[in-house]
Structure formats: structure tokens, C-alpha cells
């Protein structure tokens, strides 16, 4: 019997629903599923308040792990044929619970020499977060064989408004009755079972060489070149902000709160003013850089790993 481990952390339940829908067509008498919900020793709030939401930025971006609850021996003492690893993106980085789990000896034991499919549910930017995950999995001697990405399809400024409203209220609804619902569309969530059908075939054959290509053929990953540019540049700037906040202030001090508030203001300026200017610059340089853009689209849609960028 094939053994599949499903690992995830989901605050809102969106990622849980995505994973359940992928798993549903894979369930049969020849496959057993084990679920590991990552739990923090000190749980993160949901909904968030503003101070907490922005306050986790430095440690999240720097991937500084926090303590998670012990993983049951019943999970650790099995060998798995495949791991489905679901994660969300916080501040252009895998969520802090995700990176906290990956820093544990237990993660090293579970991932060692095991095929892994990453499944991402996020707002829109995930490219550099996935690169960070690729390197983490490489360090754990895991074998990344597939990647599936579900994003909020609405334009950037609309999704910013709706996601923030969702995070601060905990309610997934149409803000003011005029904005679309936040997050991944229900239609996309309902249709992810098609990926489960593909995965099941490769699992049965124990052959994942063509898995990602087959997943891409049915829309598992859609690359927007402009967001690659923004993601890379924002990572470089976020690195400076995270360094500033952590080196110039101690936790839970007024000085730290001041720097975090300044970062909040920077985000507002970056989203509403800088991002449109970067988009115009991207359009002006699209043709000269077209060849590189094509190569980037192929690489970031793949499970390949190149030298560390972030």
C-alpha cells in the first residue's frame, strides 16, 4: 500500500480545502493518507490585529524558526512514498510556521530521500518563496517532483484591499458588498481535483519524471513575468528592512514598534505608488529582455534548482 503524508499549516482553512480537494480523487484501497497539521507552541492569531500582522515580518522574512508542537511518533515512524507539502506565503517568504517546521530534526527525517509536491495558496507573489523552499528541501535531501500554485486572480490593488480585510476580520466575504471575495476563487479550489488525478497516476507507477510537465499541461502554475521582477526587487528591499528592525531594536520595545510602523508605511507607498512605476518600466524593457523573460518563465514553472538568489 502506498503511504502519502500531507503536511500543511492553514489559518483561514483555504489551504486545507485545497489539499482536501487534491487528495479526494487519490483515495483508494491502495493508498493510505496521514495528515500533519503544523501547530505552533505559541499560536499565531486569526484574525490578526495590525500590530501583530506587521510585527511578524522580520522573523518571517529572515526565516527565524519558532517552536512547534511535537510531531506524533505514529507519523514519524512511517516511511512515505510521497509527501504533499502545502504552504502559504507571508512577506514573500514561506509562512513562519512552515519554515519553523522545516528547521526541525523531524522534518529532516520525514523528507530525507522522499518525493515531495509543494502546493501553494497565496495572494499573487510566490516565486521567491518557492525558491527558498527549493533550497530548504535540497538541504533536507528531499526530492522535489512537483509544484502546484493557486493565487488570487484579481488585480494587485484589489486583492490587497480584500486580503487585508480578510486577515483583520477573519471573515471571507465581499468587502462593502462591492469588492470580490478575497483569496483563491472557489472555482479554482473546486477544480484542483484534476491535479490529484495526475498525481495518483504517477504515485501508482512510482515515477515522477514527467509529473511537473503533466501538471503544467493542465494549468498547475501560471507565471506572470512582471511579478518575477517585483518579487526579486522586493526581496532585496525587504532584506534591508528586516535587518534594520532586528538589529536596531529589541522585541516588544517602542523602538521596534516604531520601525515596524515605518515598514508599514513603506509597504503602502510601494504598493500604491512604486509598483505602478515599476510596471511601466517593465513594459518599456520587455522587448530587450524578452529572451531572458522566456527562460525565467520556464525555470520558475519547473522544479529545477539553480544557485541561490535570495
BALOBA-1460 file (C-alpha; in Angstrom, 3 decimals):
// residues 310
<rec num="1" residu="x" x="0.000" y="0.000" z="0.000"/>
<rec num="2" residu="x" x="1.251" y="3.474" z="-0.898"/>
<rec num="3" residu="x" x="1.788" y="5.832" z="2.034"/>
<rec num="4" residu="x" x="1.218" y="9.567" z="1.484"/>
<rec num="5" residu="x" x="1.926" y="12.244" z="4.088"/>
<rec num="6" residu="x" x="0.053" y="15.554" z="3.825"/>
<rec num="7" residu="x" x="1.790" y="18.404" z="5.693"/>
<rec num="8" residu="x" x="0.285" y="21.882" z="6.000"/>
<rec num="9" residu="x" x="-0.394" y="24.975" z="8.077"/>
<rec num="10" residu="x" x="-3.578" y="26.889" z="7.366"/>
<rec num="11" residu="x" x="-5.015" y="29.743" z="9.394"/>
<rec num="12" residu="x" x="-8.117" y="30.508" z="7.358"/>
<rec num="13" residu="x" x="-8.854" y="26.968" z="6.171"/>
<rec num="14" residu="x" x="-8.345" y="27.860" z="2.491"/>
<rec num="15" residu="x" x="-5.198" y="25.753" z="2.105"/>
<rec num="16" residu="x" x="-6.839" y="22.863" z="3.958"/>
<rec num="17" residu="x" x="-9.706" y="22.887" z="1.476"/>
<rec num="18" residu="x" x="-7.285" y="22.967" z="-1.460"/>
<rec num="19" residu="x" x="-5.360" y="19.970" z="-0.129"/>
<rec num="20" residu="x" x="-8.519" y="18.004" z="0.633"/>
<rec num="21" residu="x" x="-9.755" y="18.528" z="-2.921"/>
<rec num="22" residu="x" x="-6.438" y="17.374" z="-4.385"/>
<rec num="23" residu="x" x="-6.405" y="14.291" z="-2.182"/>
<rec num="24" residu="x" x="-10.033" y="13.326" z="-2.808"/>
<rec num="25" residu="x" x="-9.523" y="11.651" z="-6.232"/>
<rec num="26" residu="x" x="-6.355" y="9.940" z="-4.958"/>
<rec num="27" residu="x" x="-8.172" y="7.989" z="-2.280"/>
<rec num="28" residu="x" x="-8.465" y="4.263" z="-2.958"/>
<rec num="29" residu="x" x="-7.820" y="0.930" z="-1.308"/>
<rec num="30" residu="x" x="-4.174" y="1.023" z="-2.356"/>
<rec num="31" residu="x" x="-3.260" y="4.402" z="-0.848"/>
<rec num="32" residu="x" x="-3.212" y="5.464" z="2.810"/>
<rec num="33" residu="x" x="-3.053" y="9.134" z="3.845"/>
<rec num="34" residu="x" x="-1.546" y="10.593" z="7.004"/>
<rec num="35" residu="x" x="-2.112" y="14.250" z="7.901"/>
<rec num="36" residu="x" x="0.278" y="16.516" z="9.773"/>
<rec num="37" residu="x" x="-1.148" y="19.915" z="10.706"/>
<rec num="38" residu="x" x="1.772" y="22.066" z="11.852"/>
<rec num="39" residu="x" x="0.933" y="23.565" z="15.247"/>
<rec num="40" residu="x" x="2.906" y="26.310" z="16.953"/>
<rec num="41" residu="x" x="3.686" y="26.220" z="20.650"/>
<rec num="42" residu="x" x="2.540" y="29.833" z="20.704"/>
<rec num="43" residu="x" x="-0.242" y="30.049" z="18.122"/>
<rec num="44" residu="x" x="-0.489" y="32.931" z="15.709"/>
<rec num="45" residu="x" x="-3.777" y="34.842" z="15.885"/>
<rec num="46" residu="x" x="-6.540" y="34.741" z="13.323"/>
<rec num="47" residu="x" x="-7.913" y="37.219" z="12.689"/>
<rec num="48" residu="x" x="-4.844" y="39.369" z="13.173"/>
<rec num="49" residu="x" x="-4.629" y="42.833" z="14.614"/>
<rec num="50" residu="x" x="-2.474" y="45.354" z="12.798"/>
<rec num="51" residu="x" x="0.443" y="45.313" z="15.231"/>
<rec num="52" residu="x" x="0.664" y="41.516" z="15.237"/>
<rec num="53" residu="x" x="0.280" y="41.271" z="11.457"/>
<rec num="54" residu="x" x="3.197" y="43.561" z="10.671"/>
<rec num="55" residu="x" x="5.149" y="42.537" z="13.756"/>
<rec num="56" residu="x" x="5.892" y="39.046" z="12.417"/>
<rec num="57" residu="x" x="7.564" y="40.450" z="9.297"/>
<rec num="58" residu="x" x="11.241" y="40.495" z="10.356"/>
<rec num="59" residu="x" x="11.417" y="36.953" z="11.749"/>
<rec num="60" residu="x" x="9.255" y="35.601" z="8.919"/>
<rec num="61" residu="x" x="11.415" y="37.092" z="6.195"/>
<rec num="62" residu="x" x="14.644" y="36.074" z="7.940"/>
<rec num="63" residu="x" x="13.191" y="32.566" z="8.406"/>
<rec num="64" residu="x" x="13.954" y="32.524" z="12.118"/>
<rec num="65" residu="x" x="12.110" y="29.461" z="13.455"/>
<rec num="66" residu="x" x="9.864" y="29.331" z="16.480"/>
<rec num="67" residu="x" x="8.901" y="26.277" z="18.500"/>
<rec num="68" residu="x" x="6.285" y="23.939" z="17.107"/>
<rec num="69" residu="x" x="4.336" y="21.297" z="18.979"/>
<rec num="70" residu="x" x="5.832" y="17.777" z="18.965"/>
<rec num="71" residu="x" x="5.082" y="15.596" z="15.974"/>
<rec num="72" residu="x" x="3.412" y="12.305" z="16.997"/>
<rec num="73" residu="x" x="5.584" y="9.181" z="16.863"/>
<rec num="74" residu="x" x="2.889" y="7.494" z="14.790"/>
<rec num="75" residu="x" x="3.722" y="9.946" z="11.997"/>
<rec num="76" residu="x" x="7.488" y="9.895" z="12.442"/>
<rec num="77" residu="x" x="7.788" y="6.120" z="12.488"/>
<rec num="78" residu="x" x="6.385" y="5.567" z="8.988"/>
<rec num="79" residu="x" x="8.095" y="5.567" z="5.631"/>
<rec num="80" residu="x" x="6.274" y="7.595" z="2.976"/>
<rec num="81" residu="x" x="6.131" y="7.144" z="-0.772"/>
<rec num="82" residu="x" x="5.130" y="10.778" z="-1.290"/>
<rec num="83" residu="x" x="4.721" y="14.000" z="0.679"/>
<rec num="84" residu="x" x="2.183" y="16.674" z="-0.263"/>
<rec num="85" residu="x" x="3.527" y="19.851" z="1.329"/>
<rec num="86" residu="x" x="1.067" y="22.747" z="1.464"/>
<rec num="87" residu="x" x="2.148" y="26.228" z="2.483"/>
<rec num="88" residu="x" x="1.103" y="29.853" z="2.252"/>
<rec num="89" residu="x" x="3.285" y="32.917" z="1.697"/>
<rec num="90" residu="x" x="3.938" y="35.596" z="4.303"/>
<rec num="91" residu="x" x="6.018" y="38.608" z="3.246"/>
<rec num="92" residu="x" x="7.399" y="36.950" z="0.090"/>
<rec num="93" residu="x" x="8.538" y="34.015" z="2.233"/>
<rec num="94" residu="x" x="7.020" y="30.687" z="3.287"/>
<rec num="95" residu="x" x="4.882" y="31.266" z="6.376"/>
<rec num="96" residu="x" x="6.744" y="31.276" z="9.682"/>
<rec num="97" residu="x" x="5.092" y="28.004" z="10.820"/>
<rec num="98" residu="x" x="6.283" y="26.429" z="7.554"/>
<rec num="99" residu="x" x="9.911" y="27.468" z="7.988"/>
<rec num="100" residu="x" x="9.748" y="26.606" z="11.703"/>
<rec num="101" residu="x" x="8.725" y="23.056" z="10.828"/>
<rec num="102" residu="x" x="11.412" y="22.734" z="8.156"/>
<rec num="103" residu="x" x="14.063" y="23.687" z="10.727"/>
<rec num="104" residu="x" x="13.280" y="20.666" z="12.932"/>
<rec num="105" residu="x" x="15.138" y="17.326" z="13.041"/>
<rec num="106" residu="x" x="11.761" y="15.678" z="12.493"/>
<rec num="107" residu="x" x="11.399" y="17.404" z="9.122"/>
<rec num="108" residu="x" x="14.828" y="16.115" z="8.122"/>
<rec num="109" residu="x" x="13.765" y="12.579" z="8.997"/>
<rec num="110" residu="x" x="10.452" y="12.797" z="7.131"/>
<rec num="111" residu="x" x="11.764" y="14.473" z="3.984"/>
<rec num="112" residu="x" x="15.006" y="12.540" z="3.580"/>
<rec num="113" residu="x" x="15.072" y="10.833" z="0.177"/>
<rec num="114" residu="x" x="11.307" y="11.296" z="-0.270"/>
<rec num="115" residu="x" x="9.424" y="12.688" z="-3.296"/>
<rec num="116" residu="x" x="7.689" y="15.979" z="-2.438"/>
<rec num="117" residu="x" x="4.990" y="18.000" z="-4.177"/>
<rec num="118" residu="x" x="4.623" y="21.578" z="-2.974"/>
<rec num="119" residu="x" x="1.150" y="23.132" z="-3.045"/>
<rec num="120" residu="x" x="0.929" y="26.903" z="-2.606"/>
<rec num="121" residu="x" x="-2.111" y="29.018" z="-1.785"/>
<rec num="122" residu="x" x="-1.330" y="32.745" z="-1.758"/>
<rec num="123" residu="x" x="-2.270" y="36.243" z="-2.925"/>
<rec num="124" residu="x" x="-0.094" y="36.633" z="-6.010"/>
<rec num="125" residu="x" x="3.675" y="36.617" z="-5.375"/>
<rec num="126" residu="x" x="5.213" y="33.213" z="-4.642"/>
<rec num="127" residu="x" x="8.251" y="32.891" z="-6.941"/>
<rec num="128" residu="x" x="10.975" y="33.726" z="-4.414"/>
<rec num="129" residu="x" x="9.144" y="31.938" z="-1.602"/>
<rec num="130" residu="x" x="9.280" y="28.765" z="-3.691"/>
<rec num="131" residu="x" x="12.974" y="29.304" z="-4.365"/>
<rec num="132" residu="x" x="13.516" y="29.417" z="-0.603"/>
<rec num="133" residu="x" x="11.529" y="26.204" z="-0.233"/>
<rec num="134" residu="x" x="13.555" y="24.539" z="-3.007"/>
<rec num="135" residu="x" x="16.765" y="25.248" z="-1.122"/>
<rec num="136" residu="x" x="15.301" y="24.066" z="2.180"/>
<rec num="137" residu="x" x="14.166" y="20.804" z="0.594"/>
<rec num="138" residu="x" x="17.569" y="20.367" z="-1.005"/>
<rec num="139" residu="x" x="19.212" y="20.751" z="2.407"/>
<rec num="140" residu="x" x="16.824" y="18.100" z="3.761"/>
<rec num="141" residu="x" x="17.736" y="15.736" z="0.896"/>
<rec num="142" residu="x" x="14.145" y="15.714" z="-0.323"/>
<rec num="143" residu="x" x="13.249" y="15.157" z="-3.964"/>
<rec num="144" residu="x" x="11.004" y="17.962" z="-5.234"/>
<rec num="145" residu="x" x="8.952" y="16.402" z="-8.051"/>
<rec num="146" residu="x" x="6.007" y="18.769" z="-8.454"/>
<rec num="147" residu="x" x="4.593" y="22.188" z="-7.676"/>
<rec num="148" residu="x" x="1.012" y="23.496" z="-7.798"/>
<rec num="149" residu="x" x="0.186" y="27.173" z="-7.265"/>
<rec num="150" residu="x" x="-3.201" y="28.746" z="-6.614"/>
<rec num="151" residu="x" x="-3.424" y="32.523" z="-6.400"/>
<rec num="152" residu="x" x="-5.936" y="35.326" z="-6.074"/>
<rec num="153" residu="x" x="-6.617" y="36.189" z="-9.726"/>
<rec num="154" residu="x" x="-7.828" y="39.745" z="-9.097"/>
<rec num="155" residu="x" x="-5.629" y="42.720" z="-9.914"/>
<rec num="156" residu="x" x="-2.990" y="43.633" z="-7.349"/>
<rec num="157" residu="x" x="-4.617" y="46.677" z="-5.756"/>
<rec num="158" residu="x" x="-7.998" y="44.974" z="-5.431"/>
<rec num="159" residu="x" x="-6.509" y="41.863" z="-3.847"/>
<rec num="160" residu="x" x="-4.510" y="43.959" z="-1.375"/>
<rec num="161" residu="x" x="-7.705" y="45.543" z="-0.069"/>
<rec num="162" residu="x" x="-9.677" y="42.303" z="0.128"/>
<rec num="163" residu="x" x="-6.900" y="40.181" z="1.670"/>
<rec num="164" residu="x" x="-6.145" y="42.739" z="4.378"/>
<rec num="165" residu="x" x="-9.845" y="42.931" z="5.220"/>
<rec num="166" residu="x" x="-9.971" y="39.133" z="5.472"/>
<rec num="167" residu="x" x="-6.859" y="38.907" z="7.656"/>
<rec num="168" residu="x" x="-8.119" y="41.595" z="10.059"/>
<rec num="169" residu="x" x="-11.725" y="40.358" z="10.345"/>
<rec num="170" residu="x" x="-11.370" y="36.612" z="9.837"/>
<rec num="171" residu="x" x="-14.400" y="36.683" z="7.532"/>
<rec num="172" residu="x" x="-14.162" y="35.769" z="3.857"/>
<rec num="173" residu="x" x="-16.822" y="37.946" z="2.270"/>
<rec num="174" residu="x" x="-17.304" y="40.716" z="-0.268"/>
<rec num="175" residu="x" x="-15.930" y="43.842" z="1.395"/>
<rec num="176" residu="x" x="-18.554" y="46.629" z="1.370"/>
<rec num="177" residu="x" x="-20.629" y="44.387" z="-0.871"/>
<rec num="178" residu="x" x="-18.796" y="45.620" z="-3.975"/>
<rec num="179" residu="x" x="-15.327" y="44.055" z="-3.831"/>
<rec num="180" residu="x" x="-14.825" y="40.404" z="-4.876"/>
<rec num="181" residu="x" x="-14.319" y="37.741" z="-2.227"/>
<rec num="182" residu="x" x="-10.676" y="37.580" z="-1.094"/>
<rec num="183" residu="x" x="-8.251" y="34.771" z="-1.777"/>
<rec num="184" residu="x" x="-8.261" y="31.949" z="-4.283"/>
<rec num="185" residu="x" x="-11.576" y="31.719" z="-6.132"/>
<rec num="186" residu="x" x="-13.943" y="28.939" z="-5.110"/>
<rec num="187" residu="x" x="-13.989" y="27.773" z="-8.732"/>
<rec num="188" residu="x" x="-10.217" y="27.248" z="-8.698"/>
<rec num="189" residu="x" x="-10.399" y="25.483" z="-5.332"/>
<rec num="190" residu="x" x="-13.140" y="23.163" z="-6.560"/>
<rec num="191" residu="x" x="-11.216" y="22.279" z="-9.714"/>
<rec num="192" residu="x" x="-7.915" y="21.258" z="-8.094"/>
<rec num="193" residu="x" x="-9.070" y="17.643" z="-8.035"/>
<rec num="194" residu="x" x="-7.733" y="17.448" z="-11.609"/>
<rec num="195" residu="x" x="-4.231" y="17.685" z="-10.166"/>
<rec num="196" residu="x" x="-4.991" y="14.820" z="-7.804"/>
<rec num="197" residu="x" x="-5.867" y="12.592" z="-10.754"/>
<rec num="198" residu="x" x="-2.482" y="13.266" z="-12.360"/>
<rec num="199" residu="x" x="-0.576" y="12.763" z="-9.109"/>
<rec num="200" residu="x" x="-2.366" y="9.460" z="-8.445"/>
<rec num="201" residu="x" x="-1.174" y="8.011" z="-11.749"/>
<rec num="202" residu="x" x="2.454" y="8.898" z="-11.063"/>
<rec num="203" residu="x" x="2.199" y="7.632" z="-7.484"/>
<rec num="204" residu="x" x="0.894" y="4.266" z="-8.668"/>
<rec num="205" residu="x" x="3.796" y="3.961" z="-11.123"/>
<rec num="206" residu="x" x="6.336" y="5.351" z="-8.635"/>
<rec num="207" residu="x" x="7.664" y="7.517" z="-11.469"/>
<rec num="208" residu="x" x="7.673" y="11.319" z="-11.193"/>
<rec num="209" residu="x" x="9.978" y="12.287" z="-14.055"/>
<rec num="210" residu="x" x="7.190" y="13.798" z="-16.156"/>
<rec num="211" residu="x" x="4.892" y="14.795" z="-13.298"/>
<rec num="212" residu="x" x="5.574" y="18.536" z="-13.352"/>
<rec num="213" residu="x" x="5.218" y="18.722" z="-17.125"/>
<rec num="214" residu="x" x="1.881" y="16.925" z="-16.886"/>
<rec num="215" residu="x" x="0.741" y="19.251" z="-14.100"/>
<rec num="216" residu="x" x="1.787" y="22.299" z="-16.112"/>
<rec num="217" residu="x" x="-0.200" y="20.997" z="-19.072"/>
<rec num="218" residu="x" x="-3.406" y="21.380" z="-17.049"/>
<rec num="219" residu="x" x="-2.536" y="24.741" z="-15.500"/>
<rec num="220" residu="x" x="-0.757" y="23.941" z="-12.237"/>
<rec num="221" residu="x" x="1.472" y="27.025" z="-12.479"/>
<rec num="222" residu="x" x="0.914" y="30.309" z="-14.279"/>
<rec num="223" residu="x" x="3.860" y="32.690" z="-14.424"/>
<rec num="224" residu="x" x="3.407" y="36.458" z="-14.688"/>
<rec num="225" residu="x" x="6.806" y="37.873" z="-15.732"/>
<rec num="226" residu="x" x="6.172" y="41.263" z="-14.144"/>
<rec num="227" residu="x" x="5.696" y="39.627" z="-10.730"/>
<rec num="228" residu="x" x="9.076" y="37.893" z="-11.052"/>
<rec num="229" residu="x" x="10.694" y="41.318" z="-11.340"/>
<rec num="230" residu="x" x="8.706" y="42.780" z="-8.453"/>
<rec num="231" residu="x" x="9.312" y="39.730" z="-6.243"/>
<rec num="232" residu="x" x="13.077" y="39.851" z="-6.718"/>
<rec num="233" residu="x" x="13.342" y="43.597" z="-6.112"/>
<rec num="234" residu="x" x="11.015" y="43.491" z="-3.119"/>
<rec num="235" residu="x" x="13.060" y="40.661" z="-1.577"/>
<rec num="236" residu="x" x="16.180" y="42.808" z="-1.768"/>
<rec num="237" residu="x" x="14.383" y="45.725" z="-0.078"/>
<rec num="238" residu="x" x="12.654" y="43.506" z="2.495"/>
<rec num="239" residu="x" x="16.055" y="42.110" z="3.453"/>
<rec num="240" residu="x" x="17.234" y="45.599" z="4.392"/>
<rec num="241" residu="x" x="14.063" y="46.334" z="6.364"/>
<rec num="242" residu="x" x="14.223" y="43.021" z="8.251"/>
<rec num="243" residu="x" x="17.877" y="43.643" z="9.098"/>
<rec num="244" residu="x" x="17.135" y="47.180" z="10.260"/>
<rec num="245" residu="x" x="14.252" y="46.146" z="12.515"/>
<rec num="246" residu="x" x="16.061" y="43.197" z="14.128"/>
<rec num="247" residu="x" x="19.437" y="44.876" z="14.633"/>
<rec num="248" residu="x" x="18.300" y="48.336" z="15.700"/>
<rec num="249" residu="x" x="15.687" y="47.289" z="18.244"/>
<rec num="250" residu="x" x="14.770" y="44.572" z="20.722"/>
<rec num="251" residu="x" x="11.493" y="42.669" z="20.673"/>
<rec num="252" residu="x" x="8.467" y="44.263" z="22.346"/>
<rec num="253" residu="x" x="10.039" y="47.697" z="22.615"/>
<rec num="254" residu="x" x="8.754" y="51.055" z="21.470"/>
<rec num="255" residu="x" x="11.751" y="51.362" z="19.145"/>
<rec num="256" residu="x" x="10.840" y="48.109" z="17.382"/>
<rec num="257" residu="x" x="7.217" y="49.194" z="17.089"/>
<rec num="258" residu="x" x="8.405" y="52.439" z="15.517"/>
<rec num="259" residu="x" x="10.495" y="50.661" z="12.858"/>
<rec num="260" residu="x" x="7.669" y="48.201" z="12.154"/>
<rec num="261" residu="x" x="5.288" y="51.126" z="11.684"/>
<rec num="262" residu="x" x="7.756" y="52.724" z="9.250"/>
<rec num="263" residu="x" x="7.846" y="49.438" z="7.320"/>
<rec num="264" residu="x" x="4.051" y="49.514" z="7.196"/>
<rec num="265" residu="x" x="4.167" y="52.988" z="5.659"/>
<rec num="266" residu="x" x="6.803" y="51.835" z="3.175"/>
<rec num="267" residu="x" x="4.518" y="48.972" z="2.081"/>
<rec num="268" residu="x" x="1.675" y="51.374" z="1.419"/>
<rec num="269" residu="x" x="3.925" y="53.590" z="-0.705"/>
<rec num="270" residu="x" x="5.411" y="50.580" z="-2.524"/>
<rec num="271" residu="x" x="2.018" y="49.062" z="-3.353"/>
<rec num="272" residu="x" x="0.183" y="52.190" z="-4.380"/>
<rec num="273" residu="x" x="2.944" y="54.330" z="-5.906"/>
<rec num="274" residu="x" x="6.155" y="52.416" z="-6.623"/>
<rec num="275" residu="x" x="4.598" y="49.249" z="-8.053"/>
<rec num="276" residu="x" x="2.784" y="51.053" z="-10.917"/>
<rec num="277" residu="x" x="6.036" y="52.817" z="-11.847"/>
<rec num="278" residu="x" x="7.912" y="49.511" z="-11.853"/>
<rec num="279" residu="x" x="5.223" y="48.072" z="-14.124"/>
<rec num="280" residu="x" x="5.708" y="50.903" z="-16.610"/>
<rec num="281" residu="x" x="9.477" y="50.327" z="-16.544"/>
<rec num="282" residu="x" x="8.891" y="46.598" z="-17.070"/>
<rec num="283" residu="x" x="6.775" y="47.294" z="-20.167"/>
<rec num="284" residu="x" x="9.444" y="49.608" z="-21.582"/>
<rec num="285" residu="x" x="12.140" y="46.961" z="-21.198"/>
<rec num="286" residu="x" x="10.024" y="43.935" z="-22.139"/>
<rec num="287" residu="x" x="11.291" y="43.514" z="-25.692"/>
<rec num="288" residu="x" x="15.028" y="43.969" z="-24.936"/>
<rec num="289" residu="x" x="14.775" y="41.373" z="-22.156"/>
<rec num="290" residu="x" x="12.292" y="39.054" z="-23.898"/>
<rec num="291" residu="x" x="14.764" y="36.171" z="-24.244"/>
<rec num="292" residu="x" x="15.592" y="36.227" z="-20.514"/>
<rec num="293" residu="x" x="11.921" y="36.549" z="-19.615"/>
<rec num="294" residu="x" x="11.160" y="33.367" z="-21.593"/>
<rec num="295" residu="x" x="13.949" y="31.485" z="-19.786"/>
<rec num="296" residu="x" x="12.707" y="32.722" z="-16.402"/>
<rec num="297" residu="x" x="9.150" y="31.573" z="-17.125"/>
<rec num="298" residu="x" x="10.365" y="28.069" z="-17.946"/>
<rec num="299" residu="x" x="12.624" y="27.853" z="-14.903"/>
<rec num="300" residu="x" x="10.200" y="29.186" z="-12.292"/>
<rec num="301" residu="x" x="7.419" y="26.909" z="-13.544"/>
<rec num="302" residu="x" x="9.727" y="23.932" z="-13.078"/>
<rec num="303" residu="x" x="11.033" y="22.068" z="-10.026"/>
<rec num="304" residu="x" x="14.647" y="22.654" z="-11.039"/>
<rec num="305" residu="x" x="17.095" y="24.302" z="-8.660"/>
<rec num="306" residu="x" x="19.801" y="26.803" z="-9.542"/>
<rec num="307" residu="x" x="22.220" y="28.820" z="-7.478"/>
<rec num="308" residu="x" x="20.675" y="30.649" z="-4.549"/>
<rec num="309" residu="x" x="19.181" y="34.042" z="-5.427"/>
<rec num="310" residu="x" x="17.626" y="35.021" z="-2.103"/>
